[in-house]
Amino acid sequence: MDQKSSCEHCIHYDYNEEYECYECEINLDEDEMIRFLSNSFQSCPHFKFGDEYTVVRKQM
């Protein structure tokens, strides 16, 4: 899976009810933000696959 284009699968990508949109909850430093906005990330260093069923599997 290409981590650059899979923000929607990341655990840090969450819905913001105040702004009514999805956003990344990681606080990027200035250099990371520039790379992100210029679309020059090869892969996100903060990507972590967000599987909502992980907890359920552990309980079984």
N, C-alpha and C positions, 0 to 999 in steps of 0.2 A: 504494500500500500504506500503510495506517495504521500509522505508526511507534509509536504509543502501544500498540497491541495486538500488535505483532509481535516481541516479545523473542525468541521461538523462532527468528527469522530473523537475529538480530543476532550478529555475530562475537564479542561480549563475553559472550554467554550460553553458559555451558559447564557440563558435568556435574561435580559435586563428588563424588568417590568416597568421601570420608570421611563426608559427610552423606547420600550416596545421593540426591541431588536436583540439579536444574539451578538455577543462580544467575547473576546478573550479576556480572562480575568488575571492574566499574568501581568505584573508590573514590569514592563520592558525598560531597560536603561536607554539612554539617548542613542547609542550606536545601534542597538537592536531595533529600536523604533525606526531609525533611518533605513536599515536593511529591510524591515518589514514593509514600510511604506513605498520603498522603491522596488519591491517585489524581487529582491535579490537573495532571499533565503534559499539555500539549497535544500535544507530541511530544518524544521523548527527544533531548536535545542530543548524546548520545554514540552514537546508533544508527549502525551501519555494517553494511550488508548482508553477511552471512557466507555466501559461496558456496564450498563445499569443492572445487569443480571449477575454480576460478580458476587454480590452479597447473598443473593438467593442460592447460588451454587454452593457457597460455603456452608449454608444452613442445612443443606440436604445430606 
